[in-house]
Amino acid sequence: MRTVGITLIALVCGFAGVAHAGSKVVVKTTTYPITGNSGPEIMRSMFRGGPTQGLQARAMAATRYDVKWDMNWDKNGGTCKLKGANATLFLTYNFPKLSTKVSPDLQSRWTKFMGGVRTHEQTHGRIAQEMVKAAEASVVGMTNDNDPGCSKTQSQARRQIQSIYAQYEARQRAFDAKEHQHGGNVDNLVSLLVNRG
């Protein structure tokens, strides 16, 4: 699961920074407690206490991201040019944390399950990073004559960034649809955890 906040300022407290090709990526990982002595009990605990998805549904894990933009505008003789667009992408991963001591077999299945869940969520994070990089590249150098206050260029840049976001959100949804379908990676991870077939 993933959510996006567009051009929002996020709190930096408690985050670790990672450099990424002209942008900054700030990653935070949080957990929520779950319990259970069997795969089905653990699944029920995740769906009771996991991150919200939509109005009522719960997810096993989540990737949330917000983007803050720092634009460098060049105003010269009525012409406005976007000289630089630097984004800070704030990524927050939320994973379940098993607080119950379980059997060695269940612990082994849990470890494999969580490895797959982390890979899934980190793929959402990678797609978000690609989105920011594409948005930056699409607006830098944008120029308009007869735009002394840069309002026209700012609106154009905002529309372009929103268009890129929409394209990458479609990629996020397609990735989730593939992963969550019957026989997909997430379905197989759940089967492994609950020891189905």
N, C-alpha and C positions, 0 to 999 in steps of 0.2 A: 504494500500500500504506500502511496505517496501523496503529498499535498504540496502546493506551491503558493508562496506569497510573492507578489510582484512589486518590485521597487519599494519594499518595506525596509525600515531600519530595525535590525534585530539587536538584542543585547549581546555584547561581546563577552561579558563576564563568564568565566568558566570554560571558554572555548580554546581549542588549540588550532593554530594557523598552519596552512600548507600552501606553498607557492604553486601557481598553475598558470603558465603561459600568459602573462599580462593581467591575470585576474588573481584574486585571493580566494582560497577556499578555507572556510572555518568549519571544523568538524566537531560535533559533540555527540557522545553516545550516552544514552540513558537506559535504564532497565526498569521493569516492573516485576514484583514478586509473584511467583506461581508455586503451587504445591500439587502433589499427587503421587500415588504409589503405583500407578499403571499409566500406560500411554493414553487411554481414554480419559482418565482423571486429569492428566496434565493438559490435554486438549480442552476439556471443559473449563479448567482454571484459566487458560489463555483466553477463551472466548467470554469468560466473565470479567476478567480484569485487563484485557489487552487494550491497545489504543483504539479509539473510536474511528470508524470508517463510515462516513455519511452520518445520518441522523441517529441510527440505533445500532447498526452492525458493529462488531468488534473484529479486529485483525490480530493475527499472531505477532506481527512486528510492523513497524512503519518507518518510512523515510519522509521527513518533512524538510522543505527548503524554502528559504527566503533569499531575495536578491536585493542588494543595495547598490545603486549606481553612482559613480563619481564622473561627471562629464566635464570635459575641458573645451570650452567654446571660444572661437576666435572671431571677434567682431571687427571688421575692417571695411570702412567706407560703404556701409550699407549691406555688405555681404556677411553672411554668417556661415562658419565652417565648424563642424565637430572635429576637433583635432585629436581628441582622445576619449575613450570610453572605458573606464576601468570598473569592473564589477567585483563585489564581495559576495560570494555565495556562502550562505550559512546552512550547512547540512546538519540535521539532527536525526540520528538513528535511535529507535526505541525497540529494545529486544526483551523477551522474557528472561527471567533469571530464576532457575529452579532452586527453591530453598528447602526442599525435602531430600533427605538421604534416601537413595533408591538402590535397588539391586544392581549388581554389576552389569547384567544384561540390559536393563533399562537405561543405566547410565551410558552405556556404549551407544544405544540407539539415540538417546538424547543428544549426545555429542555429535553424532553424524547429522541428526536433524538440524541442530543449530548451525553446523557448518554450512548446510544448504540454505538455511534461512538468511544467514549473514551474506552469503554470495548473492542471493536474490536482492536483498535490500541495497547492497553495495552496487549492484548493477543499476538500480534506480538512481543512486548517487552519481554514478559515472555518466548516465544519460543527462542528468541535470548539469553536470560540468560541461558536457558537450553543447548543451543548450546555451549556456552563458557564453562560451567561446564563440559559437555561431552568431549570437546576438551582437557581441562586441564587434566581430569582423564585419557584420552587415551594416553597421552605422558609422564606423570611423571613416572620416573623409566626406561625410554627407555635407553638401554645400547648397546654399540658396542665396541668390542675389535679391536685392530689395527686401532684406530681412534684418534691419539694423538691431532689433531687440531679440533676435533669434527665436521668436515665438513659432514661426513657420517651421524652422528646422527642428525645434524641440518636439513639436507635434508629429512631424514626419518620423523622427527617431523613435518616439513613443509607439507609434503605429507599427513601425518595422519590428521593434522588440516584441511587441504583443503578438505579431504574426509568427515570429520565430518561436516564442513560447508555445503558441497553439500547435505548431508542427511537432515540437518535442513532447508536448503533453499527449499527442496522438501516439507517438512512439512509446511513451510510458504505458498507455492503456493497452496497446498491442502486445507489449512485453508481458503485462499482467495477464491478459487473456490467454496467451500461449502457456505461461507458467501454471495458471490455475485450472486449465482445462483438464478433463478426465485423462489420466495418463501423463499429464505434464509434470514438471519437476516438483512443484509444490504438492500436488496430489500424491506423488510418489514419496515425498518426505513425510507426509501425514501417515501414509500407509506403513512406512518404516517405523514411525514412532508408536503407532497403535498396534503394530505387529500383525497387520492384515496380510495374508497370503504371502 
